[in-house]
């Protein structure tokens, strides 16, 4: 297992995700708490057409190929913390 | 059809301590008539007054010439209109009018400015036809331009730069000036009009010890091989056209831009190439650029194009942030002469929601506006092709 890159976060760079708040997401790297900083890799992805599905709301982020809609910094960090906590208890 | 492109570059530095430059350069392309007109005017004195007079002169000269008034008569009208300085008994503004037909036939009319230069490759061309017209102060030149010719116009700020210095008491010596340009052309035979005018003006500025004693202006008109650019944006209306679009861009001879995430994916799929994306290459405001083998630039679509057209309309070339994706597009626009837009017309359903925070315009409208600006303001030859 690669410890450094436990979480791979892919941020959609499509127009819609960008205007709906995705523009701020690359700043995530500055906001990560210490325990997560080295475990997260942030990447961009080209629009994967999640926005064509009317029931889902942008911006979209893939965290280890799990789709998160309406992503914002807080939501991503909370999600990552939850995953971390779960792993610790197991 | 002309086989060369007329590139026009201009650079001015105002007199030390002045807010605006008293030299004015204007140009206009008349696509239907197949000719370009350019005017350089130098107002008497410096500052606002000179600028107003020069602007008046330049726009009059430009419009008279566009209206096909005989070039001598328009000069006469301008000089009759402009007031004569009471003390110095001279007209308020000098001017040089250039009228270039696309077959190369060029007429130059000069009143009061330092003599223009014509460079064929690195040699200054002696124009035999320069005849003093009936009016002694009016000089007229006529020649047939060839590819790789340059016409260089100056205001007296260039020829008189450095005046009073021990090594150049009467300003920049005419022969030295010619040798300087010739040397620069030898070093870089394909230097752009914009850069050559900058080089000359900066040298004159340096002669004046970085405190310009007069407004310094140099305009360069460069006849050269056209450079081609294709910009692909938007998915084709019909799916089966995807292949055509990909092949067009693949087989194009010149610089290539793709604007639009989906468009890039279509072309990558058709040409079996990969898209590399670096999240941190955006400017925070626009989505980042990506990379694809064989393509000079891949950006997001509508936002980036919108920003580029906004900047081209409102900003001067040196105010633009060339690190931004929109700036990168503009850089390629300015570097090339013949720009082909290949526009896919499929509407992006996801952009039509009225609840979206910004106005996401229809691609066709953005492209039309961009094409108009490039044509009018930057004198580019623009073609739009819908697919």
Interface residues (C-beta under 8 A of the other chain):
Chain A: X11 X13 X14 X15 X16 X18 X19 X20 X22 X23 X26 X42 X43 X44 X45 X46 X47 X49 X51 X52
Chain B: X261 X262 X264 X265 X275 X277 X278 X279 X280 X282 X284 X285 X286 X287 X288 X290 X300 X301 X302 X303 X348 X349 X350 X351 X356 X357 X358 X360
